[in-house]
Amino acid sequence: MSHLTALAATYGSRLLRRHFPDLLWHLPHGRREAYLTFDDGPTPSLTARLIDLLDRHDVRATFFLIGSHARRDAGLVRALHAAGHTIGNHTFTHPDAWRTPVSRLIAELEHTTALLEDLIQHPIRWMRPPYGRFTHAMRAWCRLRRQRLTMWDVMPADYLPGATTTQIVRRVSRGLQAGSIIVLHDNPRTARITPAALETLLPPYRDAGWRFRAL
């Protein structure tokens, strides 16, 4: 089941992007560059480990942060920014936009933007919807607030129960293209496998001339 979920999330996004060109799914260019992104942080159990791991491999990434987590662990938000990583908006409580009143959803996006900008003293220019579920209202808000609604084209599903490091490595390797946006998770559920997968993935790709950059 997890294998099918990962396939659907990766290859389904490649079908959807032609219908929603205002969303960012992939950055087209010919260079060996890709973009690591992490949802759901910051978390006391994993964020600091990811900062150290990415620094050791000379990688910069984009972290889509939940506002309530950022308020609780403000020091980790500042540490991410100081380490050169990009900070993005992942709402305040991680609601399902398809089941949330528009007024509440917009309030969460505004509140999280204000909180993050206050913490890092830098504009927030990227937003990712929880569960990848975007709406017309969310797209309109992003255009108004100049935040790019950011999706992905590689989803190895590291958050699923039973996911393994080997599976994550294989799924990223199979889906990776120049300009790919890879979504991983800064979440206690992924603390066991995601850092290990990155330790396996990053050295050979770096040796082959790939660069992993922040948005």
Contacts in CASP RR format, 6 or more apart in sequence:
PFRMAT RR
TARGET T0000
AUTHOR 0000-0000-0000
METHOD contacts of the structure
MODEL  1
MSHLTALAATYGSRLLRRHFPDLLWHLPHGRREAYLTFDDGPTPSLTARL
IDLLDRHDVRATFFLIGSHARRDAGLVRALHAAGHTIGNHTFTHPDAWRT
PVSRLIAELEHTTALLEDLIQHPIRWMRPPYGRFTHAMRAWCRLRRQRLT
MWDVMPADYLPGATTTQIVRRVSRGLQAGSIIVLHDNPRTARITPAALET
LLPPYRDAGWRFRAL
2 157 0 8 1.000
2 160 0 8 1.000
2 161 0 8 1.000
2 162 0 8 1.000
2 163 0 8 1.000
2 167 0 8 1.000
3 167 0 8 1.000
5 157 0 8 1.000
5 160 0 8 1.000
6 155 0 8 1.000
6 156 0 8 1.000
6 157 0 8 1.000
6 160 0 8 1.000
6 167 0 8 1.000
6 171 0 8 1.000
9 152 0 8 1.000
9 155 0 8 1.000
9 157 0 8 1.000
10 152 0 8 1.000
10 153 0 8 1.000
10 154 0 8 1.000
10 155 0 8 1.000
10 156 0 8 1.000
10 171 0 8 1.000
10 175 0 8 1.000
13 25 0 8 1.000
13 151 0 8 1.000
13 152 0 8 1.000
13 153 0 8 1.000
13 155 0 8 1.000
14 25 0 8 1.000
14 26 0 8 1.000
14 153 0 8 1.000
16 25 0 8 1.000
16 151 0 8 1.000
17 23 0 8 1.000
17 25 0 8 1.000
17 26 0 8 1.000
17 151 0 8 1.000
17 153 0 8 1.000
20 134 0 8 1.000
20 139 0 8 1.000
22 139 0 8 1.000
22 143 0 8 1.000
22 149 0 8 1.000
23 134 0 8 1.000
23 139 0 8 1.000
23 149 0 8 1.000
23 150 0 8 1.000
23 151 0 8 1.000
24 148 0 8 1.000
24 149 0 8 1.000
24 150 0 8 1.000
24 151 0 8 1.000
24 181 0 8 1.000
24 215 0 8 1.000
25 151 0 8 1.000
25 152 0 8 1.000
25 153 0 8 1.000
25 181 0 8 1.000
26 153 0 8 1.000
26 177 0 8 1.000
26 179 0 8 1.000
26 180 0 8 1.000
26 181 0 8 1.000
27 33 0 8 1.000
27 35 0 8 1.000
27 179 0 8 1.000
27 181 0 8 1.000
28 179 0 8 1.000
29 178 0 8 1.000
29 179 0 8 1.000
30 178 0 8 1.000
30 179 0 8 1.000
31 178 0 8 1.000
31 179 0 8 1.000
31 211 0 8 1.000
32 178 0 8 1.000
32 208 0 8 1.000
32 209 0 8 1.000
32 210 0 8 1.000
32 211 0 8 1.000
33 178 0 8 1.000
33 179 0 8 1.000
33 210 0 8 1.000
33 211 0 8 1.000
33 212 0 8 1.000
33 213 0 8 1.000
34 154 0 8 1.000
34 176 0 8 1.000
34 177 0 8 1.000
34 178 0 8 1.000
34 179 0 8 1.000
34 180 0 8 1.000
34 181 0 8 1.000
34 182 0 8 1.000
34 210 0 8 1.000
34 211 0 8 1.000
34 212 0 8 1.000
34 213 0 8 1.000
35 61 0 8 1.000
35 62 0 8 1.000
35 179 0 8 1.000
35 180 0 8 1.000
35 181 0 8 1.000
35 182 0 8 1.000
35 212 0 8 1.000
35 213 0 8 1.000
35 214 0 8 1.000
35 215 0 8 1.000
36 54 0 8 1.000
36 59 0 8 1.000
36 61 0 8 1.000
36 62 0 8 1.000
36 182 0 8 1.000
36 184 0 8 1.000
36 212 0 8 1.000
37 61 0 8 1.000
37 62 0 8 1.000
37 63 0 8 1.000
37 64 0 8 1.000
37 128 0 8 1.000
37 150 0 8 1.000
37 152 0 8 1.000
37 181 0 8 1.000
37 182 0 8 1.000
37 183 0 8 1.000
37 184 0 8 1.000
37 215 0 8 1.000
38 50 0 8 1.000
38 61 0 8 1.000
38 62 0 8 1.000
38 63 0 8 1.000
38 64 0 8 1.000
38 183 0 8 1.000
38 184 0 8 1.000
38 185 0 8 1.000
38 186 0 8 1.000
39 64 0 8 1.000
39 90 0 8 1.000
39 128 0 8 1.000
39 130 0 8 1.000
39 183 0 8 1.000
39 184 0 8 1.000
39 185 0 8 1.000
39 186 0 8 1.000
39 187 0 8 1.000
40 64 0 8 1.000
40 66 0 8 1.000
40 69 0 8 1.000
40 90 0 8 1.000
40 94 0 8 1.000
40 185 0 8 1.000
40 186 0 8 1.000
40 187 0 8 1.000
41 47 0 8 1.000
41 63 0 8 1.000
41 64 0 8 1.000
41 65 0 8 1.000
41 66 0 8 1.000
41 69 0 8 1.000
41 70 0 8 1.000
41 76 0 8 1.000
41 90 0 8 1.000
41 186 0 8 1.000
41 187 0 8 1.000
42 63 0 8 1.000
42 65 0 8 1.000
42 69 0 8 1.000
42 70 0 8 1.000
42 73 0 8 1.000
42 75 0 8 1.000
42 76 0 8 1.000
42 77 0 8 1.000
42 80 0 8 1.000
42 186 0 8 1.000
43 69 0 8 1.000
43 73 0 8 1.000
43 76 0 8 1.000
43 186 0 8 1.000
43 187 0 8 1.000
43 188 0 8 1.000
43 191 0 8 1.000
44 73 0 8 1.000
44 76 0 8 1.000
45 188 0 8 1.000
45 191 0 8 1.000
46 186 0 8 1.000
46 187 0 8 1.000
46 188 0 8 1.000
46 190 0 8 1.000
46 191 0 8 1.000
46 194 0 8 1.000
46 195 0 8 1.000
47 63 0 8 1.000
47 73 0 8 1.000
47 76 0 8 1.000
47 79 0 8 1.000
47 80 0 8 1.000
47 186 0 8 1.000
48 76 0 8 1.000
48 79 0 8 1.000
49 191 0 8 1.000
49 195 0 8 1.000
50 61 0 8 1.000
50 186 0 8 1.000
50 195 0 8 1.000
51 79 0 8 1.000
51 80 0 8 1.000
51 83 0 8 1.000
51 85 0 8 1.000
53 195 0 8 1.000
53 198 0 8 1.000
53 199 0 8 1.000
54 60 0 8 1.000
54 61 0 8 1.000
54 83 0 8 1.000
54 85 0 8 1.000
54 198 0 8 1.000
55 83 0 8 1.000
57 198 0 8 1.000
57 202 0 8 1.000
57 203 0 8 1.000
57 206 0 8 1.000
57 212 0 8 1.000
58 206 0 8 1.000
59 202 0 8 1.000
59 212 0 8 1.000
60 83 0 8 1.000
60 84 0 8 1.000
60 85 0 8 1.000
60 86 0 8 1.000
60 212 0 8 1.000
60 213 0 8 1.000
60 214 0 8 1.000
61 85 0 8 1.000
61 86 0 8 1.000
61 212 0 8 1.000
61 214 0 8 1.000
62 85 0 8 1.000
62 86 0 8 1.000
62 87 0 8 1.000
62 88 0 8 1.000
62 126 0 8 1.000
62 150 0 8 1.000
62 214 0 8 1.000
62 215 0 8 1.000
63 80 0 8 1.000
63 85 0 8 1.000
63 86 0 8 1.000
63 87 0 8 1.000
63 88 0 8 1.000
63 186 0 8 1.000
64 88 0 8 1.000
64 89 0 8 1.000
64 90 0 8 1.000
64 126 0 8 1.000
64 127 0 8 1.000
64 128 0 8 1.000
64 150 0 8 1.000
65 77 0 8 1.000
65 87 0 8 1.000
65 88 0 8 1.000
65 89 0 8 1.000
65 90 0 8 1.000
65 112 0 8 1.000
65 116 0 8 1.000
66 90 0 8 1.000
66 91 0 8 1.000
66 92 0 8 1.000
66 93 0 8 1.000
66 94 0 8 1.000
66 112 0 8 1.000
67 90 0 8 1.000
67 91 0 8 1.000
67 92 0 8 1.000
67 93 0 8 1.000
67 111 0 8 1.000
67 112 0 8 1.000
67 115 0 8 1.000
67 116 0 8 1.000
68 92 0 8 1.000
68 93 0 8 1.000
70 77 0 8 1.000
70 112 0 8 1.000
70 115 0 8 1.000
70 116 0 8 1.000
70 119 0 8 1.000
71 115 0 8 1.000
74 119 0 8 1.000
75 119 0 8 1.000
77 87 0 8 1.000
77 116 0 8 1.000
77 119 0 8 1.000
77 120 0 8 1.000
78 119 0 8 1.000
78 120 0 8 1.000
80 87 0 8 1.000
81 87 0 8 1.000
81 119 0 8 1.000
81 120 0 8 1.000
81 122 0 8 1.000
84 214 0 8 1.000
85 214 0 8 1.000
86 126 0 8 1.000
86 214 0 8 1.000
86 215 0 8 1.000
87 116 0 8 1.000
87 120 0 8 1.000
87 122 0 8 1.000
87 124 0 8 1.000
87 126 0 8 1.000
88 116 0 8 1.000
88 124 0 8 1.000
88 125 0 8 1.000
88 126 0 8 1.000
88 127 0 8 1.000
88 128 0 8 1.000
88 147 0 8 1.000
89 109 0 8 1.000
89 112 0 8 1.000
89 113 0 8 1.000
89 116 0 8 1.000
89 124 0 8 1.000
89 126 0 8 1.000
89 127 0 8 1.000
89 128 0 8 1.000
89 147 0 8 1.000
90 112 0 8 1.000
90 127 0 8 1.000
90 128 0 8 1.000
90 130 0 8 1.000
91 105 0 8 1.000
91 108 0 8 1.000
91 109 0 8 1.000
91 112 0 8 1.000
91 129 0 8 1.000
91 130 0 8 1.000
92 108 0 8 1.000
92 109 0 8 1.000
92 111 0 8 1.000
92 112 0 8 1.000
92 115 0 8 1.000
93 108 0 8 1.000
94 130 0 8 1.000
95 104 0 8 1.000
95 105 0 8 1.000
95 108 0 8 1.000
95 130 0 8 1.000
96 130 0 8 1.000
96 131 0 8 1.000
96 133 0 8 1.000
97 105 0 8 1.000
97 129 0 8 1.000
97 130 0 8 1.000
97 131 0 8 1.000
97 133 0 8 1.000
97 134 0 8 1.000
97 135 0 8 1.000
97 138 0 8 1.000
98 133 0 8 1.000
98 135 0 8 1.000
102 135 0 8 1.000
102 137 0 8 1.000
105 135 0 8 1.000
105 137 0 8 1.000
105 138 0 8 1.000
106 137 0 8 1.000
106 141 0 8 1.000
109 127 0 8 1.000
109 138 0 8 1.000
109 141 0 8 1.000
109 145 0 8 1.000
109 147 0 8 1.000
113 124 0 8 1.000
113 145 0 8 1.000
113 147 0 8 1.000
116 124 0 8 1.000
117 123 0 8 1.000
117 124 0 8 1.000
124 147 0 8 1.000
125 146 0 8 1.000
125 147 0 8 1.000
125 148 0 8 1.000
126 147 0 8 1.000
126 148 0 8 1.000
126 150 0 8 1.000
126 215 0 8 1.000
127 138 0 8 1.000
127 142 0 8 1.000
127 147 0 8 1.000
127 148 0 8 1.000
127 149 0 8 1.000
127 150 0 8 1.000
128 149 0 8 1.000
128 150 0 8 1.000
128 151 0 8 1.000
128 183 0 8 1.000
129 135 0 8 1.000
129 138 0 8 1.000
129 149 0 8 1.000
132 151 0 8 1.000
134 149 0 8 1.000
134 151 0 8 1.000
138 149 0 8 1.000
139 149 0 8 1.000
141 147 0 8 1.000
142 148 0 8 1.000
142 149 0 8 1.000
148 215 0 8 1.000
150 181 0 8 1.000
150 215 0 8 1.000
151 181 0 8 1.000
152 181 0 8 1.000
152 182 0 8 1.000
152 183 0 8 1.000
153 175 0 8 1.000
153 177 0 8 1.000
153 180 0 8 1.000
153 181 0 8 1.000
154 171 0 8 1.000
154 172 0 8 1.000
154 175 0 8 1.000
154 176 0 8 1.000
154 180 0 8 1.000
154 181 0 8 1.000
154 182 0 8 1.000
154 183 0 8 1.000
155 171 0 8 1.000
155 182 0 8 1.000
155 183 0 8 1.000
156 163 0 8 1.000
156 167 0 8 1.000
156 168 0 8 1.000
156 171 0 8 1.000
156 172 0 8 1.000
156 182 0 8 1.000
156 184 0 8 1.000
156 197 0 8 1.000
157 163 0 8 1.000
157 171 0 8 1.000
158 168 0 8 1.000
158 184 0 8 1.000
158 185 0 8 1.000
158 190 0 8 1.000
158 193 0 8 1.000
158 194 0 8 1.000
158 197 0 8 1.000
159 185 0 8 1.000
159 187 0 8 1.000
159 189 0 8 1.000
159 190 0 8 1.000
161 189 0 8 1.000
163 190 0 8 1.000
163 193 0 8 1.000
164 193 0 8 1.000
165 193 0 8 1.000
165 196 0 8 1.000
165 197 0 8 1.000
165 200 0 8 1.000
168 184 0 8 1.000
168 193 0 8 1.000
168 194 0 8 1.000
168 197 0 8 1.000
169 197 0 8 1.000
169 200 0 8 1.000
169 201 0 8 1.000
172 182 0 8 1.000
172 197 0 8 1.000
172 201 0 8 1.000
173 201 0 8 1.000
176 182 0 8 1.000
176 205 0 8 1.000
181 215 0 8 1.000
184 190 0 8 1.000
184 194 0 8 1.000
184 198 0 8 1.000
185 194 0 8 1.000
202 212 0 8 1.000
205 212 0 8 1.000
206 212 0 8 1.000
END
